[in-house]
Amino acid sequence: AFTGYCAHYPKNTASRGEGAPHLSAEKRRCSTLFSVFPCHLVSQAASLLASFSLIPLSSSQTQVRWSLSAYADDLTDSLKADRITLWSKVNDEDQERLEATQLGIGSRFAEAGPIAPEHLEGTIADFHDYLVSHNRYTAIT
C-alpha cells in the first residue's frame, strides 16, 4: 500500500540544500518521493520535507493539508517564503487541472483510458493497482 522513487536531477542542477553533513553531492541533487495509500504523499530533499494529506470530503471534494519542514537552519526566511510560494503555486495548478479532469470524467461521453504512459506516471499506475486490489476500482485497460 505504498509507492516511492528517487528523482535524480542532472549534475548542472542546484543542490536541494545542504542537509546533513555526510550527504554526498549526488544526494543533495535528488528528491525522494513516496506515497502511503490511499491519502498521504511525501517529498523529501536534503533540506526540505513536504508532506501532503488528501482527505476525501465527498465524491466531488477533497481537502488537501500540507506541511513543510526544513533541516536545521538550512533555509533562510526568504528561502522558506519562496518554497511556500512555490508549493502553493504547484497546489493551485494541480487543483485547476484536477477540477477540469473531473468535469471531463463526469461526462457521459467520457471513455476510460490511461492518463499517461506508465513510465511517465508510474505512481498513478501503482495507485490504480492498489485500488483494484482493494476492490474499489475497475482496472483501465
Protein Blocks (a to p, Z undefined) as FASTA:
>chain_A
ZZcddddddfklccebjbjmklcfklmmcccdddddfkbccdddfkbccddddddfbfkb
ccdddddddehjlbcfklmmmmmmmmmmmmmmmmmmmmmmmmmmmpmkbccddfbdfklm
mmmmmmmmmmmmnopaccdZZ
